[in-house]
Amino acid sequence: MNAIKVRVKEFRLKKGLTQEELARRVGVRRETIVFLEQGKYNPSLKLALNIAKELKIPVDELFSLA
């Protein structure tokens, strides 16, 4: 199985958002963002799209197969 490369932290920091702020904006708990950034959680398609929309980044720049 292929691993997913996650670049959420990189783009979140560029936007000046905390994990808490991003979590609130996309409707999840901060722990979800923490686990996502650590590569311990694969998001649902809906969550991936919501994060991409919030960060104004194409979803394939945030998540890709490693």
C-alpha positions in Angstrom: 0.0 0.0 0.0 1.3 3.5 -0.9 1.8 6.0 1.8 0.2 9.5 1.5 2.5 12.5 1.6 0.9 15.3 3.6 1.9 18.9 3.3 -0.8 20.4 5.4 1.6 21.8 8.1 3.7 23.5 5.5 0.8 25.4 3.9 -1.0 26.0 7.3 2.1 27.8 8.6 2.4 29.8 5.3 -1.2 31.0 6.0 -0.3 31.9 9.6 -2.9 29.5 11.0 -2.6 27.4 14.2 -3.7 23.8 14.3 -6.6 24.9 16.4 -7.7 27.6 13.9 -7.5 25.3 10.9 -9.4 22.6 12.8 -12.2 25.0 13.8 -12.5 26.3 10.2 -12.8 22.8 8.7 -15.0 21.4 11.5 -12.7 18.9 13.2 -10.8 18.6 16.5 -7.2 19.9 16.8 -6.1 16.4 17.4 -7.2 15.4 13.9 -5.0 18.1 12.4 -2.1 17.0 14.6 -2.4 13.3 13.5 -2.9 14.3 9.9 0.3 16.4 10.0 2.2 13.6 11.6 1.1 11.1 8.9 -0.9 9.1 11.4 -4.3 9.8 9.9 -5.6 9.6 6.3 -8.4 12.1 5.9 -11.7 11.5 4.2 -12.1 13.0 0.8 -14.5 15.5 2.2 -12.0 16.6 4.9 -9.1 16.7 2.3 -11.2 19.0 0.1 -12.3 21.2 2.9 -8.7 21.7 4.1 -7.5 22.4 0.5 -10.4 25.0 0.1 -9.5 26.7 3.4 -5.8 26.9 2.6 -6.6 27.9 -1.0 -4.3 25.1 -2.4 -5.2 22.4 -4.9 -5.9 19.2 -3.0 -3.2 17.3 -5.0 -0.6 19.8 -3.6 -1.6 19.0 0.0 -1.9 15.2 -0.4 0.0 12.9 -2.8 1.1 9.3 -3.0 4.6 9.0 -1.8 
